[in-house]
C-alpha cells in the first residue's frame, strides 16, 4: 500500500542536513541501497501491490535506446509466426456487443518487440522492430480482437511511432509527447472513449516475466500508474481492481501495480486524459507470441467484466 509522506515542516533539521549531504533518505531504505548497488537508485518506483515475485530488484527499467537502434530492421523468425498461427485460435463471437467504442488501445513505444520473433537477436537491447507483426502493435491487435469477443468495441492505433519521431527530428524521450497528441486528437473527435490502454513490454528476462498455470504458459502482466496527474487515485484504483480480478483466478499472472513519478520515466503517461487509463506491460523480451496471446486473453476477460459493470459509462 502507499505509505504516507512526511511533511517538510516536521522533518528534524539534522535529518535534512544528513539527507542533503549523503543523498540518503532516513525513511527510505532504497536510497541507502542505491549508494551501494550500482543502478539500483534509478528504480525510483513505489510498489502499490506486489504480485508474486515482485520486489524492488525485479521492477522494470525504462531504457533509452538511441534512434539508430530503433531504426535498425531485424529479420523476422517466420517459422515462429507460422507456429503461432497454428496454435492460436480465433476468439469466439460475443454473446452481446455494445455499439460504442469505449476503449482506445495504443503503443507509445511501438518498436518494443520480442526476441523469439527476431532472428539472431539475443540481448534485450536487440528486442526492437518496426514490423507490426512482431512488436507490441501485434499485442494490441490481439487485445482488440479478444475484447470484441467479450462484446467490447475498441479502437486501435497502429502508428509506427519510430517513423513519426524521425520525421519530426525527435528522439526516444519524445515518445509520450507524440502519443499524447494522438490520444488528445482521438478523444476530441470521439466522446464515447472512456478507457485508455498503452501497451508495452518489459526489458527484464524470462525468469521474471513467465509463469505456467495449469500446464499453460503465460507472459506476466504489470500495471504502471503515473503519479503526476489529477487522475492518479482513480487510475490507481482501476489498475488495482484489474490486478485483483486477475489474481483471484490466475494467481501469479499479474506482477502487481507500481507507481512512477517524474524522477523515473514520464510520470504522467497520458493518464491525466482519462480516469480509466492504464499502462500495461505485457511480458518481457523473452516471451513467445503464444504466451502473450494467453495472457491477453485473460486480461481481456477481466477487463471486459469491469467495463460491463461500470455504471458511469452509460447504457450500452
Secondary structure, 3 states (H helix, E strand, C coil): CCCCCCCHHHCCHHHHHHHHHHCCCCCCHHHHHHHHCCCHHHCCEEEEEECCCCCCCCCCCCCCCCHHHHHCCCCECHHHHHHHHHHCCCCCCCCCCCCCEEEEEECCCCCEECHHHECCCCCHHHCECCCCCCEHHHHHHHHHHHHHHCCCEEEECCCCHHHHHHHHCCCHHHHHHHHHHHHHHHHHHCCCCCEEEEEECCCCCHHHHEEEECCEEEECEEEEEECCCCCHHHHHHHHHHHHHHHHHHCCCCEEEEEEECCCCCCCCCCHHHCCCEEEEEECCCCCCHHHHHHHHHHHHHHHHHHHHHCHHHCCC
